[in-house]
Amino acid sequence: MPKNKGWLLVSGFILLLTLGLRLVNTLAAGVIGLVLVIFFLIIPKIGFSVYQKLMVQQQYRTAKILMTGLSLLHPFDSWLQQPKLIYSLALAKEGKLEKSLNLLKSFPDDNHHSQILSFYIQGDWENGLNWIERYLPYNILFSEPDLLLYYLRALGETGKLNKLLKIYQKTEGFLKRNGSPLQVYQARMYALAFCGQVLQVRQLLQVPLRKLPLSVQQFWLGTAQMIAGKKAYSYSNLAELLTQKDFILKKAIDWRLDHPYIESEKILNKESYQIINQIKLEVDQEFYPRIFNFSKTRKAYATYLLIGVNLAFFGMQIKTGGSENLERLYQLGALVPEAVLAGQWWRVITANFLHFGLLHLLTNMSGLYILGRLVESALGFYRFLLIYLFSGIGSMILYTILSLKTQQNGYILMGASAAIMGLLGALFIIFIKEWFYTKSKFTAKRIQLIIVTIGLQFTFDYFVPHISMLSHATGLLLGLVISLFLVGKVVK
């Protein structure tokens, strides 16, 4: 699995190469640096995120193909070994156990993942746990999220609940920093399921782990029900799953039916009850019924409309003389305070849809795509559009007034960034209001992330010339102000 070392090496190489090229040609350095970042950092990061989802969905053959391609772009941190490991899972799931085990045996003895997978696909948790605790060094076990998840599950499968919860508590922070969100939720599910917490397991399966195959969801819900004392119901549900063609799942069910008597109430000590209660509280807070609907199924029509308008304006710029021709941009409606004072008021509107160069356009459209869909999903078409236009146009008006008052003449302003900063302000108000009602730690972290993002934006503005910190600040302020009135009307 990927470690930070490989990412740091790649990032360092790109940074040094870009700095070296700047001594020769600044433009070439920027273009080459951007291309390298896209191909060797952004694409592998996005691809690995997709890969993790495929693995959770147990689409092993598709995951193998994807990882084979990614390993060519990012041949570090054991990625080259991953396709082979994934293929062993695909074979085992299809019932080709002997082929799968032979493939795993072809790995060197120091490949810990292959060793653990051989126990996992056979549902042999007792021997698997013994092997982990006897042969797997703790410094490796507690540095790789995948290995740690296998260990937590092995502890639960063998009834060592106090140790499971103690290890979970010890490594929760590590998983959040180094693992994916899905891995964090899987660890929580193991702790909750093996302690018979049916309600919270159901919450996890309905929201963050909903991409798990339905049969796997039923397996974990049945596990929680069995340990909670609903043995007859869980037995029938698990027995029905034996008709599935998933060989790995069948082995897991065989183990569960042969080892049903994990009596958590008799096993858990006082400290363990405190840990499990804390996990339950976090899950309840995180997945409290949402005040705002961030539904992925709702189409962000206004967001796509605005992106379309911006692209149309950019196409017009290219067609009529270039996107970096200041004279042409002035003619198309870029903001010049003196021109607005002379009666050309429409510039406070048109300037929001003009961009200086392709990089300026792509940066702003990326921000609009990410933030726009969130805000529109929460507030709807018309409120979202009102916040966007109020922030963008209002910022242009304030910039004009302040520039004329301070006699800063000769400036030209354009771009959607002020309106996008307004959306960031709206998102901040949305999460503040949601936190006020739910006190969710998950929402609190989102608020912290927005604050950090705002800080980074203004730090970037300070050090990079030709970027208007004033328009960003006014756009953010206007977004905050109007959202105070609009967000309050969306409580369900």
Salt bridges, closest charged atoms under 4 A:
GLU94 OE2 - ARG61 NE 2.73
GLU94 OE1 - LYS96 NZ 3.56
GLU133 OE2 - LYS163 NZ 2.82
GLU144 OE1 - HIS113 NE2 3.30
GLU157 OE2 - ARG153 NE 3.02
GLU157 OE1 - ARG256 NH1 2.55
GLU172 OE2 - LYS176 NZ 3.27
GLU263 OE1 - LYS266 NZ 3.35
GLU282 OE1 - ARG188 NH2 3.48
GLU282 OE2 - LYS441 NZ 3.91
GLU286 OE1 - ARG188 NH1 3.09
GLU434 OE2 - ARG290 NE 2.55
ASP461 OD2 - HIS472 ND1 2.63
